[in-house]
Each structure stands twice: as C-alpha cells, then as structure tokens.
C-alpha cells in the first residue's frame, strides 16, 4: 500500500525534485510559448482563405491526429519511461540503443499507417460520409504522419533524458516558422486548395528532423550497451508496456477530437451545422487548446520524475510533487480561463469579424480544456504504475462521449458539440482523481488548490461587474485588467504568507 500524502513544504520534502521540476517546467513553458507562433498559421488561413477552408483543414487535422496514434502506439510514452529508468540506473549505453530502436520502428509504423489510411480514405471515404473535398484534404494531410512520428519519438527521448529545451527549437521554432512560411509560399504560388495541408507536411518534417538531431546529440559520447540489446526483445518490452497506454491514448485523442469529426458528419443534418460554421468552431477549439498547453509545461518533466520516484517506492514524495504542481497549474489556468470568458469576443475578432459568433462556444470549450489540462497529470501518475486503469477510465468516458456528442449535436448543433466535449472531461477528471484516492491512497490536493481558486473567485467579482456595466471592446479590456490586477495581488499575498519560492526560484 503506498504511503500517505506528506504535506511539509514541497521544497523541504524533496528539494532536488522541486528544483528539477521548476527547471523543467520553465524550459517547457518557453517551448509552449514559442509553439504559440503556430497560431499565426491558423490566423493566416482564416484571414486569407476564410472559415470554409479552415473548417476543412480543422476536420482533416482532427482525423489525422487520431490516426497518428495508431502509428505511434504510445511508444513515445514508453520510451520516455524506459530511458528515464535507464538513466536512473546509470546505463547511458542502453538509453542510446533504445533511442535508435524506438525511433526507427515508429517512423516505419507511421509510414505504413499513412499509406493504408490514404487507400481507405480514397476508396471508401464517401461510404463514411466524407465529402470529396474533405477526403482529398485528409489524403494529403496523412502524408505528414512520418514527420509527426519522428518529432514525437525524438522529443520523447529528450524528455526521458530530462532535457526540455529541445522542444523550443523543434516545435517552437522549426515547426511554427516552417509551417507558416510553407503556407505563404503555397498561397502566393496559387496552390490554395491544399495550402494548409501542404504547410503542415513541411512543418512536421522540419520539426521531426530538428528534434531527431537534437536528441541524437545527447548520445554522441555514449558507450555501446553492455551487453548489446536484443532488438526483438526490446521491441516486445516496449510494446508490452505501451499496449494498454496506446489503447487509452487513442481513446483520449478520439474524445478530444470527437466534436469536430462528428460535426463534419452532421453538415446539413443538424441545426446550423455548415462547413464555415465548423471553421469558426474549429478556431474556438484552437484558441481554447491554449489552456491545455499549460499542462505541456509541467507534464513532460513530471513524467520521468514520478517514474523515478515510484519505481523506488517513494509514493509520499511523488504525491507531494503532484499536489504542488496542481497549484502551480491553477495559478496559470485561472487567469487565462477568465480572459477567455471576459474577452472572448475580442480574441475571436482577431481572426475576422465573422468569428465573433463563436464567443458563446469559447467559454464552454475553454472550461473543458482547463479541466483536461489540470487532470492530465493524474493520467501520468496512473500510467507509470498501473496503465490498465487509465484504459478503463478512458473506455468508459469514450462511450459516454460518443453517445452524448451524437445526441447533443443532432439536436443543438455546434452548441451541443461544445457541451459534448465538456461532459467527458469532467467525468474523466472525476475518475482519475478517484483512482488516485482509492488505489494509491493519495489525498485529493484540495488544500493546494484552494488558494488559486479562491483568488479567482475574488478577482472575478469586480471583473464581472466591469464587464456587465461597460459595453464593447473597452469593457472587455477593462474587465480583464481588473481581474489580472486583483488576481496578481492575491498571488503575491499567498506567496508572502506561505513562504513559497517563485517558480523560477
């Protein structure tokens, strides 16, 4: 039975892990910040080609993202854990051998999946309700799978080595800028029909190559594994570890993309569902996903650390790290969520005046993404110890999500899709936290969560009053500023009374 949650100050309970988490989180946060340059690409597609083309791209990307999980098969998660364990044991040669085996295997798998999926889409797409234009766009975008696989595996290796800065260069810089430049080049050369899809292929390949070169640089002086690894045996070990993870990873991906994919199947058959409307809703999702990226600043470093702690039976230190990271994430998520609620119309106006019609959907989807970001760390804890429990949780949630989305979209159109993504995330969060409490004996980290949630409520009152009494853009800007000032004061007071070091400390 795992030990109970120890609640001394986090820095006192585990100073090494605290500093390591902070360094890794800062590196990941910088990478996430740079990756937001990718939003320039979405903005350009919306402005230059309109919501209809953007809708086609969004649906094709949603389907591609789900299909990519069939090629990766959660080997990225497995290789992070395996390399973290090898490094914890001081076996750098084993890490290098695992890197080469896993990357080659998954890139080949994704290439095979891409070929098979393109054949299915081209010859059977209409039977699944895909319009010819949608099927053609998806066929082109599937060519990005090998590049996506190379990026995911190489980045997973770097994270297993606890090197987080590589993502700044691969995803943050190479992917963002290559995708945007490729789109502009295709647009001005007149290749506008599939310009977004071609740009994604180029960007994925660029990020994959950069991620691979950076990961390989970590093993330049690594000795050969002693004894040499048996490739077949290592692949079987990786597959055995990744199999249950891949199943719930596929389910999680399907749940997160189900709303957009099902909307494409309900074009003309549900209230108000058209391709331009899907483009507007897809932009809403793209904006709200920024909240899920907060998890990406913490989870990549938390994964290898919690794997190392739990393998040595240090459940109390792992639980303390989880509780403190929950608080850190809430201090970031709450003001971002408030900004989307208070100034959603202004944020969407940037993409074009017609996109402001998605303001109501943004508040719902943003809440769903914030919940998903927060509970994502619980998935990591369960994954490194009993991954089959994640599969059970995701399978139950997936069934409910499918039924709810079908019913809600058929009756309420895009608004139903927004609520259809909120419901499963709330359920999944409840199931994951219940698993931590009943299976591992961890306490829910409400004591850590109380301060940022209370600060959000206190800051929300004057901000809401400003939003309701002052109309237009000025009202939105003032309400966000009021919330930010009050929330910042509450954060400073919390730091002063708790004695907590700043994240960069």
PyMOL commands that set and color helices and strands:
alter all, ss='L'
color gray80, all
select helices_A, chain A and resi 10-13+15-35+38-72+75-88+92-124+126-128+132-160+166-188+195-219+231-265+275-311+315-349+353-412+414-438+446-469+472-498
alter helices_A, ss='H'
color red, helices_A
deselect
rebuild
show_as cartoon
